[in-house]
Amino acid sequence: MAFKITDDCINCGACAEGCPTEAISEGDGKFVINPEVCIDCGACADACPVGAPQAD
């Protein structure tokens, strides 16, 4: 299961910088995770200061 970024996202980009597969990109008002590229490693959740990435 891929991670998903919740509405808690503050659009800082920390999750994208921490993603080893580059599955995260800037969306409209928050970052988004491509579920086809996400390997469910949790690096984005560890890097996020507000805990926006959550297991889907």
N, C-alpha and C positions, 0 to 999 in steps of 0.2 A: 504494500500500500504506500502510495506517495504521500508526502507531506503537503499541506495546504496552508496558505498564509491567510490569517484571519483579518478582520477589520481593525484589529489592534495595531496593525502595521503603521509605523511613523515615517515610512519611506526613506530610511537612512541608508539602505544598501548593505548593511553588515551581513545579512544573510547571503546575498549574492557573492560577496567577497569570500565567504566561508564555504561555498558550495564547490566540491571537487569535480562535479560533472557539468558545471555551468548550466544547470537546469533552471536557474532563477533569472528573471529579467524584470525590468521596470514596467509596470502596467499603468493603468489609469488611476492614480492616487495611492496605489500600493504596489508592492512587488508581487509577482506571480511565479508559480512553480509549474514547469512543464512535467506532467505526470509520466510521460513516456521516457523522460531522461532521468528523472529522480530515482535514486537507488535506495531511498529510505534510510540514509545513514544518520540523520539527525544533526549534521554539522550546522545546518541553518538555524535550528532551534538553539543550539549551544551558542551561536554567534549573536543572536538577536537580543537586544537589551530589553525588549518588552514582551518576549515570549510569543510573538505573533505566529511563527510557524508551528503547526500542530499536525500530529499524525491524523490522516484522513480516515 
